Structure formats: C-alpha cells, structure tokens
Amino acid sequence: LTEFVSAYPSIEFQGKSIFSLLAYLEEEGDNNYSEETLSVVATALFGAALPTNFSVLERHISKELPAYSKQGYEAKVSHEENMDFVLSNENDTPYTFELSYEANRLSVVLRGSPFLYRYEITAEDERVFEPKTVVQFDNSVPSGSMSVQKAGKNGQMVKLYRVIYDELGFLIGKELIADDFYAPIHRI
C-alpha cells in the first residue's frame, strides 16, 4: 500500500467518463500490485465514491469479509479472476481521489465541485447466519471424544442504500448500491 500511494497519491476521474482501476494501472504500465493491495485500494475508492452520484458499474466481493473492510463496503479486484472495480462519472466536472497512507491506515478523500444533491449511505436488512455443525466420524478418534477440525464462522448479509436529498433537505430518492452476502463457514 505504501508503494501504491507513493506512485498514485492522486487519481483524476474526468467528467463524463468511466474509471476502471485495472485499466488505469494498465495505462500506467503498472501491474505489480497484489490482489490484496488492489482490493484494499478499490474498497477505499468505493467508500469515497458512495456518498456521490457516481455509478458503480462493476464491483465484486470475496467469499469471506476481509479484515480491512466493513460489511457492504468491500470491493475485490483480481487480475487472475478478471474482477475489476469500475465507476462512472456522469458529471461534467472532473474529481480527484487523493490517497494517503499513515499509521497502517489508507484514506481516500474526493476533491471536486460540490454535488447538486446530498447523498447519505444507510445499511439495512443486516443479518447474521450461524454456521451449521457438520459431524464426521473417524475410526482413529477414541470413542466418546471429539476434535474440532474447523471452528466455523458466522455468515453475514447487508443491503447498502444511497439516500438522495435536495438542497432543502427533502428526500428525492433511494437506490440500492450493494446487496452483499457472505455465506457461513460450517463447523466441522
């Protein structure tokens, strides 16, 4: 991440254009970053773009929620799996993502003209799914004893909405931005 932020302290997002993280790096001739680094950057860019009118054209999530992301805010990027992070800027004006990395924390600030409307992000329908227990019999384990091979992990679900207000604070609309589901990992 330190190398990425040093190489790209700011990323300009032109008006009336589409931004693809993988295409941007390819244009720069830079494909040296790990899947995790690209995913952390995409997650931070996604978080900065959420309270705007940018459209999310392509976004992926992992099978398990990574430690660097909150539920609903992850954006996974992978060259090998052809997973990209793509945004559309329908505004006439450009915006700039300013990246900084301090104390093991990546921050992204969006700079540009103010938006006509105000955008708020709300999380709804948050649910937790407990893992099931899978019992396997093994003749080598003494009778009456057991061993846990995999502890299991709760699954999660959330829907993220962008709520749009006009300049007077009146509700204009609400749009679904993310509907993320992470399946539980069963206990064995």
Salt bridges, closest charged atoms under 4 A:
GLU35 OE2 - LYS76 NZ 3.64
GLU58 OE2 - HIS60 NE2 2.88
GLU64 OE1 - LYS153 NZ 3.46
GLU81 OE2 - LYS76 NZ 3.47
ASP92 OD1 - LYS16 NZ 3.85
GLU98 OE1 - ARG111 NE 2.99
GLU120 OE2 - ARG118 NH1 2.24
GLU124 OE2 - LYS174 NZ 2.75
ASP125 OD2 - LYS159 NZ 3.89
GLU175 OE2 - ARG162 NH1 2.90
ASP180 OD2 - ARG59 NH2 2.49
